[in-house]
């Protein structure tokens, strides 16, 4: 998940990323590239034409930490200022698998209605 301000630099980044993701034919035949590698490459290509920052790990933990490592909240390096805001359901393949993992963690609410009982 990304948050982008609608700036000229952000739009250019998305165009570069899209072009890097477009299937290409070469001597080995047709292929596509991995989206994360393409995104990283697009950011490098932008240089100082783009201002970007990493999200705070406490509020935006990667899926492999949030779902697989039950001790991640107890590490010496974890000093939360708040509970997670967004959980990236990565390091797992397939929509059904991702949905099940969200359900199991109590994070699935397809109605889109706020469950105030889960708010602090």
C-alpha positions as CSV (number, residue, x, y, z in Angstrom):
1,X,0.0,0.0,0.0
2,X,1.3,3.4,-0.9
3,X,0.3,6.9,0.0
4,X,1.3,9.5,-2.6
5,X,0.7,13.2,-2.8
6,X,-0.5,14.0,-6.3
7,X,2.7,15.9,-7.3
8,X,4.5,15.9,-10.6
9,X,7.2,13.8,-9.0
10,X,4.8,11.2,-7.7
11,X,3.1,10.9,-11.0
12,X,6.4,10.5,-12.8
13,X,7.4,7.8,-10.2
14,X,4.2,5.9,-11.1
15,X,4.9,6.2,-14.8
16,X,8.5,4.9,-14.4
17,X,7.3,2.1,-12.2
18,X,4.6,1.1,-14.7
19,X,7.1,1.1,-17.5
20,X,9.4,-1.2,-15.5
21,X,6.5,-3.6,-14.8
22,X,5.4,-3.8,-18.4
23,X,6.0,-7.3,-19.8
24,X,9.0,-7.3,-22.1
25,X,10.5,-9.7,-24.6
26,X,14.2,-10.3,-24.7
27,X,16.5,-13.1,-25.7
28,X,15.0,-15.3,-23.0
29,X,11.4,-14.7,-24.1
30,X,8.6,-12.7,-22.5
31,X,8.8,-11.9,-18.8
32,X,7.7,-9.4,-16.2
33,X,9.6,-8.0,-13.2
34,X,8.9,-8.2,-9.5
35,X,7.0,-5.1,-8.4
36,X,9.1,-4.4,-5.4
37,X,12.4,-4.5,-7.3
38,X,10.8,-2.3,-10.1
39,X,9.6,0.2,-7.5
40,X,13.0,0.4,-5.8
41,X,14.6,0.9,-9.2
42,X,12.0,3.7,-10.1
43,X,12.8,5.5,-6.8
44,X,16.5,5.4,-7.6
45,X,15.8,6.7,-11.1
46,X,14.0,9.7,-9.7
47,X,17.0,10.9,-7.7
48,X,16.3,14.2,-6.0
49,X,13.1,14.8,-8.1
50,X,11.2,12.9,-5.5
51,X,10.9,13.3,-1.7
52,X,10.1,10.1,0.1
53,X,10.3,8.6,3.5
54,X,9.9,5.1,5.1
55,X,6.9,4.6,7.2
56,X,7.3,4.3,11.0
57,X,7.7,0.5,11.6
58,X,5.6,0.6,14.8
59,X,2.6,2.0,13.1
60,X,3.1,0.2,9.8
61,X,4.7,-3.2,10.5
62,X,5.5,-5.5,7.6
63,X,3.3,-8.7,7.4
64,X,6.1,-11.1,8.2
65,X,6.6,-9.4,11.6
66,X,3.0,-8.7,12.4
67,X,1.6,-12.2,11.5
68,X,4.5,-14.6,12.0
69,X,6.7,-13.2,14.8
70,X,4.5,-13.1,17.9
71,X,7.4,-11.6,19.9
72,X,8.0,-8.6,17.6
73,X,6.2,-6.3,20.1
74,X,8.5,-7.4,22.9
75,X,11.8,-6.7,21.2
76,X,14.1,-4.1,22.7
77,X,14.0,-2.1,19.5
78,X,10.2,-1.8,19.5
79,X,9.1,1.4,21.3
80,X,5.6,2.0,20.0
81,X,4.0,5.4,20.2
82,X,0.7,3.8,18.9
83,X,-0.8,0.5,17.7
84,X,-0.4,-0.3,14.0
85,X,-2.3,1.9,11.6
86,X,-1.8,-0.3,8.5
87,X,-0.8,-3.9,8.4
88,X,0.8,-4.9,5.1
89,X,-0.4,-8.5,4.4
90,X,2.7,-9.5,2.6
91,X,4.9,-12.5,2.6
92,X,1.9,-14.7,1.7
93,X,0.5,-15.5,-1.8
94,X,-3.1,-15.7,-2.9
95,X,-6.1,-13.6,-2.1
96,X,-7.9,-16.4,-0.1
97,X,-4.8,-16.9,2.0
98,X,-4.5,-13.2,2.7
99,X,-8.2,-13.0,3.6
100,X,-7.9,-16.0,5.9
101,X,-4.9,-14.4,7.7
102,X,-6.8,-11.1,8.2
103,X,-9.8,-13.0,9.5
104,X,-7.7,-15.0,11.9
105,X,-6.1,-11.8,13.2
106,X,-9.5,-10.1,13.6
107,X,-8.6,-7.6,10.9
108,X,-11.2,-8.4,8.3
109,X,-14.2,-6.2,8.0
110,X,-15.6,-6.2,4.4
111,X,-18.7,-4.2,5.4
112,X,-16.4,-1.2,5.7
113,X,-18.3,-0.1,8.9
114,X,-16.3,1.0,11.8
115,X,-16.4,-1.4,14.7
116,X,-16.0,1.1,17.6
117,X,-15.5,-1.8,20.1
118,X,-12.0,-2.2,18.5
119,X,-11.1,1.4,18.8
120,X,-9.0,2.7,21.8
